[in-house]
Amino acid sequence: MVQAPQTTWGQYDPIYTNHASSIAFKVYLVFIVLSLAAAAVHLVKSLRSRRQSGAEIEQSTSPLQRRASSLGKWITLNFLVWVMLTCIELRPILKTTFLRRTFEAILFLPFIVDALQTLTLTLWVTIILYLTRWYILRRTERSVNPR
């Protein structure tokens, strides 16, 4: 059994405790799975589209551009949902702090942990969405200008 380090006074240090994930964090995980599923669907559709020539090129680039645009919207939506859920989590903490009229850092530790976890997930998913979008745009460019 692993125990958390103790402070110099021999008290339990709350920084190293395991906090239960908040409901907002769990909701955000579901949203992340949805955004990754959308990226996978767009990637599979773009991979399944065959190379075309002549008059079909202009018709085929339009769906690819729409997929790339949709992924750009998912990237933006990813950050907006993160900000909204972070603000929703912060409101009860601030309300408690203002009602007590004292600042207790211990109240902010679970919030900071959750906010940093979701920010890390947001950045990783954004990288994945951006790379998928880049691939689709590159495929669109190649279909317009074959080498």
N, C-alpha and C positions, 0 to 999 in steps of 0.2 A: 504494500500500500504506500503510495507516494503522498507525502505531506507537503503542504505549502511552506515556504521559508517563513521564519518568524522574524519579527523586528528586533531591534536591539533591546527593547523593553520586555521581550518575551511574549508579546501579544500576537495574535493571529493577524497576518497582513491581508487586507481585503483585496489588494491588487491582484494577487495570485489565485483567488478563488475562482471556481467555475460558475459562471452565471448562466442561468437558463436563457435560451434565446427568446426574444420577444415575438409576439404575434406578427408584428410588422416585418420582422426578419423572415419568418416562415412564409408570409404572403409574398415577400420579395423573391424568395427562392422559387416559388411557383411561377412568378412572372419571368424570372431568368430562364427557367426551363421552357416556357412558352416562346421567348425570344430566340433561344437556341434552336427550338423546333422550327420556327419560321425561317431561320437562316438555313437550316438543313434542307427544308422544302425548296427554298429558292435555289440552293446550290445543286440539288438533284435535278430540278427542272432545267437549269442552265446546262448541266452536264449531259442531259438526255437530248437536248436540242442538237440537231445535226448541222453540219456546215452546209450552207446553201450558196447558190451562185445566182448572179444576174438580178432579176426583178424580185426574187425572194429575199434578198439581203435586206432591203429596206423594211419589209414586213417583219423579218425576224429580229431586227435590232430593237424595234419598239417594245416587245415583251421583255427583252433583256434589260433595256433601260428602265422599264417600269419596275422590274425586280430590284435593280440597283437603287432606284429612288425609294422603294419600299424599305430596303435595308437601312438607308440613311434615316428614314423616319423611325425605324426601330431603335437606332442608336440614340436619337434625340429622346424618344420615349423612355428609353432605359434610364437616362439621367434625370428626366422629369419625375419618374416614379420614385427613384432613389431620394430625390430632394423632398418630395411630398411625404414619403414614409418617415424620413428622418425628422421632418418638422412635426409630424403627428406624434412620434415618440418623444420629442423634446417638450411638447406642451405640458404634459402632466408633471414632469420634473420641474419645469420653471414655475408652474402653479404652486407646487409644494414648497419650493424655495421661497417664493414671494409671500406665501401665507405664513410661513414660519419666521420670515424676515431674518433668516440666517443662511449663510452659504455653507453647505456641507458637500465636500468633494465626493464623499462616498455615494451620494445620489447619482452623480454623473458617470461613475465608472461603468456600470452596465450599458448606459447609453453610448459612451465613447467606444466600448468594445463592439457593440452592434453596428454603430455607424461606420467604424473602420472595416469591419467584416463585409458589410454591404458595399462599401466603396471599393474594396478590393475585388469583389465579385463583379461589380459594375465595370471596372476597368478591364478585367479579363474578358468579359462578354463583349465589351465594346471592341476590343482588339479582334476577337473572333468575327464579329459582325463586319468590322471594317475590312478584314482580309477577305471575307466572302464577297463583300461588295466590290473590292478591288479586282478580284478574280472575274466577277461577272462583267465589270466594265472593260477589263482587258480582253475578255472573250468577245464582247460587243465590238471593240475596236478592231480585233483581228478579223471578225466577219465582214466588217466594212472595208478594211484595207488588207486583203490577204497578201502574204509575202510570196 
